[in-house]
Amino acid sequence: MLDKAALATLFTEARTHNVWLNKPVSDELCQQIYDLAKWGATSANCSPARIVFVKSAAEKEKLVACLSPGNQEKTKAAPVTAIIAMDMEFYEKLPQLFPHADARSWFVGNQPNIDATAFRNGTLQGGYLMLAARALGLDCGPMSGFDADKVNAAFFAGSSLKVNFICNFGYGDAAQLFPRSPRLTFEEACRIV
């Protein structure tokens, strides 16, 4: 079991950051984040997420042009922004990733199953990516305020990839956080049957 400090890092004290310290995130740390997150469970080990770590000024400007106004400045200031995408042809990797069954056949020609599986499992992987970043000392700022068609055209044209969501990573300025928003209680959100 993780101790209270680790749980605080991952959950209870972790916050969504919008203001970033001017401290870079190395390419090696981006790789460490992925290398940790990739071990998170997905159905049939389908692993549909594909990540673009946007760091350069030119690529940041291209991405910022796709964002809602409220997400533009914080993304410009973030040391790195991850575009969490879904490979809509993830099933082509299943002979490699799930070799003990013909899992590819579960998806070929079944677009509703492809769409649901890519979205569900790609979102899971994006969550794992955020937990990995927090575990490695970074703060996160996930966002869904963007024009998906613009992001897809700018970063994934001619490919089988589609954006799922976007997340800024870096070292957040804790002094700029507003008070934590409440969460639903167990009784409000859960039931045991």
Backbone hydrogen bonds, N-H to C=O, Kabsch-Sander energy under -0.5 kcal/mol:
donor,donor_aa,acceptor,acceptor_aa,energy
7,L,3,D,-2.3
8,A,4,K,-2.4
9,T,5,A,-2.1
10,L,6,A,-2.1
11,F,7,L,-2.9
12,T,7,L,-1.1
13,E,8,A,-1.9
14,A,8,A,-0.7
17,H,15,R,-0.6
17,H,140,C,-2.8
21,L,171,Y,-3.2
23,K,21,L,-2.3
30,C,26,S,-1.8
31,Q,27,D,-2.1
32,Q,28,E,-2.2
33,I,29,L,-2.4
34,Y,30,C,-2.1
35,D,31,Q,-3.0
36,L,32,Q,-1.6
37,A,33,I,-2.7
38,K,34,Y,-2.6
39,W,36,L,-1.2
40,G,37,A,-2.1
45,N,42,T,-2.1
46,C,43,S,-2.1
50,R,85,A,-2.1
52,V,83,I,-1.9
53,F,51,I,-0.6
54,V,52,V,-0.8
54,V,81,T,-3.5
55,K,53,F,-0.6
60,K,56,S,-2.5
61,E,57,A,-2.3
62,K,58,A,-1.7
63,L,59,E,-2.1
64,V,60,K,-3.4
65,A,61,E,-1.7
66,C,63,L,-2.2
67,L,64,V,-1.5
68,S,145,G,-2.4
71,N,68,S,-2.1
72,Q,68,S,-0.6
72,Q,69,P,-1.1
73,E,69,P,-0.6
75,T,71,N,-1.2
76,K,72,Q,-2.3
77,A,73,E,-1.9
78,A,74,K,-1.1
80,V,169,F,-1.6
81,T,54,V,-2.1
82,A,167,C,-3.4
83,I,52,V,-2.8
83,I,81,T,-0.5
84,I,82,A,-0.8
84,I,165,F,-2.6
85,A,50,R,-3.1
85,A,83,I,-0.9
86,M,162,K,-3.1
87,D,48,P,-2.7
88,M,86,M,-0.8
88,M,160,S,-3.2
90,F,87,D,-1.6
92,E,89,E,-2.0
93,K,90,F,-2.1
94,L,91,Y,-1.1
96,Q,93,K,-1.0
97,L,93,K,-2.6
98,F,94,L,-3.2
101,A,98,F,-1.2
103,A,98,F,-0.5
103,A,101,A,-1.7
105,S,102,D,-0.9
106,W,103,A,-1.4
107,F,104,R,-1.8
108,V,104,R,-1.9
110,N,107,F,-3.0
111,Q,109,G,-0.7
114,I,110,N,-2.3
115,D,111,Q,-3.1
116,A,112,P,-2.3
117,T,113,N,-2.4
118,A,114,I,-2.8
119,F,115,D,-2.3
120,R,116,A,-2.6
121,N,117,T,-2.3
122,G,118,A,-2.1
123,T,119,F,-2.1
124,L,120,R,-1.9
125,Q,121,N,-2.3
126,G,122,G,-1.8
127,G,123,T,-2.1
128,Y,124,L,-2.4
129,L,125,Q,-2.2
130,M,126,G,-1.8
131,L,127,G,-2.3
132,A,128,Y,-2.7
133,A,129,L,-2.4
134,R,130,M,-2.4
135,A,131,L,-2.6
136,L,132,A,-1.6
137,G,134,R,-1.8
138,L,133,A,-2.8
139,D,170,G,-3.7
140,C,15,R,-0.7
141,G,168,N,-2.0
143,M,166,I,-3.5
146,F,144,S,-1.4
147,D,66,C,-2.9
148,A,146,F,-0.9
151,V,147,D,-2.4
152,N,148,A,-2.8
153,A,149,D,-2.2
154,A,150,K,-2.6
155,F,151,V,-2.6
156,F,151,V,-0.5
156,F,152,N,-2.1
159,S,156,F,-1.9
162,K,86,M,-1.9
164,N,84,I,-2.9
165,F,84,I,-1.5
166,I,143,M,-2.1
167,C,82,A,-2.5
168,N,141,G,-2.1
169,F,80,V,-3.2
170,G,139,D,-1.6
172,G,170,G,-0.7
173,D,19,V,-2.6
174,A,172,G,-1.1
176,Q,173,D,-2.0
177,L,174,A,-1.4
189,A,185,T,-1.8
190,C,186,F,-2.7
193,V,191,R,-0.5
